[in-house]
Amino acid sequence: MCHDLAVSELLVMSEAVVRMALPLDGLAESLTAALISLARGTASVPARIAARSPAGLLGAMPGYVPGLGLAGKLVSVYPANPQVNLPAHQALIAVFDESTGTPVAVMDATYITAIRTAMTSALAARALTGARRRSLAVIGAGVQAEAHLKAFSHLLGPTDVRVASRRTPRAIALAERYPPAVAAPSIREAVLGVDMVCCCTDAREAVIESDWITPGVHVGSVGSGPELPPGLLARSRLFVESRAATLPPPAGAVELQGCDSASLTEIGTVLSGEAPGRSSDDDITVFKSTGHAVEDVAAAALAVSRARDLGYGVTVAMA
């Protein structure tokens, strides 16, 4: 006897659909909930793994956040891609029903990876800067730099914004797309005197010097390489998404190898009010982001919910 198989529907979302379906205010709220869940130990997220090819790697990042959902991301990181006009990071996210494990959506996650990283940086900066949010230096001119300009402009509204890159023409072009940003003549000139610094590069060595950072400044770093000098880390209060940032890459950060994980503060504890951010106006705070699966879960769950409400995407029957 033949039995009819249950038919489920899979929502397929292009990058354009994800952009339309992902409101920045809602993203900030979902990311806050996810980071708090991570810090409290209620999220289930194994350490990131990767398969490596000669030119790059493919990372796998599954995660579950109660109240938000269950999802997994596959992300490729190919640092030379910008030379052929491709993003260095390209990704897909699959979303599953948390009660049954049924696949419910698959989406391009190249934009999600950029904007969830940038918005997490902006949330950390807002929590750690107090009232000092007037000026911002963004180091880099690629996808992450642009996403950081977008997120910081939306969440914090700095009025003095400087962009600097090792490739000055790219910095000029990026600044022109985000007024009131201006391109600085050098990284040093961009950094000196600002309240917030965002390092968004693929550099294989530090892009700033410790003595450029004065008391009270907040520094964020999202690069996979050693963007931050050891001297700066030694003088700063260090914040991370997860203390797993001390694990070997790709799970952890290059700069934090050998650090005592107990010396790091998970940003979710600051967002929840369970831990302080800065202890004085003179503290230098550093948020070292490695990217985290809970951020993908938060962003993807919101995108799916909004896409369904608005009728976005293409639905495919899965037998």
C-alpha positions as CSV (number, residue, x, y, z in Angstrom):
1,M,0.0,0.0,0.0
2,C,1.3,3.5,-0.9
3,H,1.1,6.3,1.6
4,D,1.1,10.0,0.8
5,L,4.3,11.7,2.0
6,A,3.8,14.8,4.1
7,V,4.6,17.8,1.9
8,S,6.4,20.8,3.5
9,E,7.1,24.1,2.0
10,L,10.6,25.7,1.8
11,L,10.9,29.4,1.6
12,V,13.8,30.5,-0.6
13,M,15.1,34.0,-0.1
14,S,17.5,35.8,-2.4
15,E,19.9,38.5,-1.1
16,A,17.6,41.2,-2.4
17,V,14.6,39.6,-0.5
18,V,16.7,39.3,2.7
19,R,17.6,43.0,2.5
20,M,14.0,44.0,2.1
21,A,12.8,41.7,4.9
22,L,15.4,42.7,7.6
23,P,14.6,45.9,9.4
24,L,17.6,47.3,11.3
25,D,15.7,48.2,14.5
26,G,14.2,44.7,14.6
27,L,17.6,43.2,13.9
28,A,19.2,45.1,16.9
29,E,16.4,43.8,19.2
30,S,16.8,40.2,18.0
31,L,20.6,40.3,18.3
32,T,20.3,41.7,21.8
33,A,18.1,38.8,22.8
34,A,20.4,36.3,21.2
35,L,23.6,37.6,22.8
36,I,22.0,37.6,26.2
37,S,20.9,34.0,25.7
38,L,24.4,33.1,24.7
39,A,25.9,34.7,27.8
40,R,23.4,33.0,30.1
41,G,24.1,29.6,28.6
42,T,20.6,29.0,27.2
43,A,21.7,28.9,23.6
44,S,23.1,25.7,22.1
45,V,26.1,26.5,19.8
46,P,29.0,24.2,19.1
47,A,32.4,25.7,18.1
48,R,32.7,26.7,14.5
49,I,34.5,24.2,12.2
50,A,36.0,24.7,8.8
51,A,37.2,22.8,5.8
52,R,40.1,24.5,4.0
53,S,41.1,24.7,0.4
54,P,44.3,26.4,-1.0
55,A,42.4,29.7,-1.5
56,G,40.1,29.8,1.5
57,L,37.8,27.9,3.8
58,L,34.2,26.8,4.2
59,G,32.9,27.2,7.8
60,A,29.9,25.5,9.4
61,M,28.0,27.4,12.1
62,P,24.8,25.7,13.5
63,G,22.9,27.2,16.4
64,Y,19.8,27.2,18.5
65,V,18.4,30.1,20.5
66,P,15.2,29.5,22.6
67,G,12.5,31.8,21.4
68,L,14.3,32.6,18.1
69,G,14.9,29.4,16.4
70,L,17.2,26.7,14.9
71,A,19.5,27.4,11.9
72,G,22.8,26.6,10.4
73,K,25.1,28.7,8.2
74,L,27.7,27.6,5.6
75,V,30.1,30.4,5.0
76,S,33.0,30.5,2.6
77,V,35.9,32.9,3.3
78,Y,38.1,33.6,0.3
79,P,40.3,36.7,1.1
80,A,41.4,37.2,-2.5
81,N,37.9,37.4,-3.9
82,P,37.6,41.2,-3.9
83,Q,40.4,41.2,-6.5
84,V,37.9,39.6,-8.9
85,N,34.9,41.6,-7.7
86,L,33.4,39.0,-5.4
87,P,32.8,39.2,-1.7
88,A,35.4,37.7,0.6
89,H,32.5,36.1,2.6
90,Q,29.7,34.3,0.9
91,A,27.1,32.2,2.7
92,L,23.8,30.4,2.9
93,I,21.6,29.9,6.0
94,A,19.1,27.0,6.4
95,V,16.3,27.6,9.0
96,F,14.6,24.6,10.7
97,D,11.4,24.3,12.7
98,E,12.7,24.0,16.3
99,S,9.9,21.6,17.3
100,T,10.1,19.1,14.4
101,G,13.4,19.8,12.7
102,T,11.7,20.4,9.4
103,P,13.5,22.7,7.0
104,V,11.4,25.8,6.6
105,A,13.7,28.3,4.7
106,V,17.0,28.7,2.9
107,M,18.5,32.1,2.2
108,D,21.5,33.9,0.9
109,A,23.4,35.0,3.9
110,T,26.1,37.2,2.4
111,Y,24.3,40.4,3.4
112,I,23.2,38.8,6.8
113,T,26.8,38.0,7.6
114,A,27.8,41.6,7.0
115,I,24.9,43.4,8.7
116,R,24.6,41.1,11.7
117,T,28.3,41.5,12.4
118,A,28.1,45.3,12.1
119,M,25.0,45.6,14.2
120,T,26.5,43.5,16.9
121,S,29.5,45.9,16.8
122,A,27.2,48.8,17.1
123,L,25.3,47.3,20.0
124,A,28.6,46.7,21.8
125,A,29.7,50.3,21.1
126,R,26.4,51.7,22.4
127,A,26.7,49.7,25.6
128,L,30.4,50.5,26.2
129,T,30.7,54.1,25.2
130,G,28.3,55.8,27.5
131,A,27.6,59.3,26.0
132,R,30.8,59.3,23.9
133,R,29.4,58.5,20.5
134,R,30.0,61.6,18.5
135,S,32.9,60.6,16.3
136,L,33.7,57.3,14.5
137,A,36.7,56.1,12.5
138,V,36.1,53.1,10.2
139,I,39.3,51.3,9.0
140,G,38.7,49.4,5.8
141,A,36.7,50.0,2.7
142,G,35.1,46.6,1.9
143,V,31.8,44.9,2.7
144,Q,32.2,45.0,6.5
145,A,33.3,48.6,6.5
146,E,30.2,49.6,4.6
147,A,28.0,47.5,6.8
148,H,29.5,49.2,9.9
149,L,28.9,52.6,8.5
150,K,25.3,51.6,7.9
151,A,24.8,50.1,11.4
152,F,26.6,52.8,13.4
153,S,24.8,55.5,11.5
154,H,21.5,53.9,12.2
155,L,22.0,53.0,15.8
156,L,24.4,55.7,17.1
157,G,24.2,58.6,14.6
158,P,27.8,59.9,14.9
159,T,28.3,63.3,13.3
160,D,32.1,63.1,12.7
161,V,32.7,60.0,10.6
162,R,36.1,59.2,9.0
163,V,37.0,56.3,6.6
164,A,40.5,55.2,6.0
165,S,42.0,52.3,4.1
166,R,45.2,51.0,2.7
167,R,43.6,51.6,-0.6
168,T,42.7,55.3,-0.5
169,P,40.5,55.4,-3.7
170,R,38.2,52.8,-2.2
171,A,38.0,54.8,1.1
172,I,37.0,57.9,-0.9
173,A,34.4,56.0,-2.9
174,L,32.9,54.5,0.3
175,A,32.8,57.8,2.1
176,E,31.0,59.4,-0.8
177,R,28.2,56.8,-0.4
178,Y,27.7,57.6,3.3
179,P,27.6,61.3,4.1
180,P,28.7,62.8,6.4
181,A,31.6,60.4,6.2
182,V,34.9,61.7,4.8
183,A,38.0,59.9,3.6
184,A,41.0,60.5,5.9
185,P,44.5,60.9,4.4
186,S,45.8,58.0,6.6
187,I,44.7,55.5,9.1
188,R,46.5,57.4,11.8
189,E,44.7,60.7,11.0
190,A,41.4,58.9,10.9
191,V,41.9,57.4,14.4
192,L,43.4,60.3,16.3
193,G,40.8,62.1,18.5
194,V,37.7,60.0,17.7
195,D,35.4,58.3,20.3
196,M,35.0,55.0,18.4
197,V,37.2,53.0,16.1
198,C,36.0,50.1,14.0
199,C,38.6,47.9,12.4
200,C,37.1,46.0,9.4
201,T,40.0,44.7,7.4
202,D,41.5,41.4,6.2
203,A,45.0,42.6,7.3
204,R,47.6,40.1,8.4
205,E,49.1,42.6,10.9
206,A,47.9,45.3,13.2
207,V,46.3,48.3,11.3
208,I,46.5,50.7,14.2
209,E,49.1,51.5,16.9
210,S,48.4,51.3,20.6
211,D,49.5,54.9,21.3
212,W,46.9,56.3,18.8
213,I,44.2,55.1,21.2
214,T,43.7,57.5,24.1
215,P,41.8,57.0,27.4
216,G,38.0,56.7,26.9
217,V,38.1,55.4,23.4
218,H,36.1,52.3,22.3
219,V,37.6,50.0,19.7
220,G,35.8,47.3,17.7
221,S,37.5,44.7,15.6
222,V,35.9,42.2,13.2
223,G,38.9,41.1,11.1
224,S,39.9,37.5,11.1
225,G,43.6,38.5,11.2
226,P,45.5,40.3,13.9
227,E,44.1,43.8,13.4
228,L,44.8,44.9,16.9
229,P,48.3,45.4,18.5
230,P,49.1,43.4,21.7
231,G,49.9,46.6,23.5
232,L,46.4,47.9,23.0
233,L,44.9,44.7,24.3
234,A,47.1,44.9,27.4
235,R,45.7,48.4,28.3
236,S,42.1,47.7,27.5
237,R,39.0,46.1,29.0
238,L,38.2,43.2,26.6
239,F,34.7,42.2,25.5
240,V,33.7,39.3,23.3
241,E,30.5,37.6,22.1
242,S,31.7,34.4,23.8
243,R,34.7,33.4,25.8
244,A,35.2,30.7,23.1
245,A,37.0,33.5,21.3
246,T,40.2,32.2,23.0
247,L,39.9,28.9,21.2
248,P,42.2,28.3,18.1
249,P,40.8,29.8,14.8
250,P,38.4,29.5,13.1
251,A,36.4,29.3,16.4
252,G,38.5,31.9,18.1
253,A,40.3,35.2,17.4
254,V,44.0,35.4,16.5
255,E,44.6,38.3,18.9
256,L,43.2,36.4,21.8
257,Q,45.3,33.3,21.6
258,G,46.9,32.7,25.0
259,C,44.5,35.0,26.8
260,D,42.8,33.9,30.0
261,S,39.2,33.5,29.1
262,A,38.2,34.6,32.6
263,S,39.6,38.0,31.8
264,L,37.1,38.5,29.0
265,T,33.6,39.8,29.4
266,E,30.8,38.5,27.2
267,I,28.9,41.4,25.7
268,G,25.5,39.8,26.5
269,T,26.1,40.3,30.2
270,V,26.6,44.0,29.6
271,L,23.5,44.2,27.4
272,S,21.4,42.5,30.1
273,G,22.8,44.7,32.8
274,E,24.3,41.8,34.7
275,A,27.9,43.1,34.2
276,P,29.3,46.6,33.9
277,G,30.9,47.9,30.8
278,R,33.4,50.6,31.5
279,S,34.3,51.3,35.1
280,S,35.4,54.9,34.4
281,D,35.4,57.5,31.6
282,D,39.1,56.8,31.0
283,D,38.7,53.1,30.3
284,I,39.7,51.9,26.9
285,T,37.2,49.2,25.8
286,V,37.8,46.7,23.0
287,F,35.1,44.5,21.5
288,K,36.7,41.7,19.5
289,S,34.1,40.0,17.4
290,T,34.6,36.6,15.9
291,G,31.0,36.4,14.5
292,H,28.7,33.9,16.1
293,A,26.0,31.5,15.1
294,V,23.5,33.0,17.5
295,E,23.7,36.2,15.4
296,D,22.8,34.3,12.3
297,V,19.9,32.6,14.1
298,A,18.6,36.0,15.3
299,A,18.9,37.6,11.8
300,A,17.5,34.6,9.9
301,A,14.5,34.1,12.2
302,L,13.6,37.8,11.8
303,A,14.0,37.7,8.0
304,V,11.8,34.6,7.6
305,S,9.1,36.0,9.8
306,R,9.0,39.3,8.0
307,A,9.2,37.7,4.5
308,R,6.2,35.5,5.4
309,D,4.2,38.6,6.6
310,L,5.1,40.6,3.5
311,G,4.8,37.8,0.9
312,Y,8.5,37.9,-0.1
313,G,10.5,35.1,-1.4
314,V,9.7,31.9,-3.4
315,T,8.0,28.9,-1.8
316,V,9.1,25.5,-3.0
317,A,7.2,22.3,-2.2
318,M,9.4,19.6,-0.6
319,A,8.0,16.1,-0.8
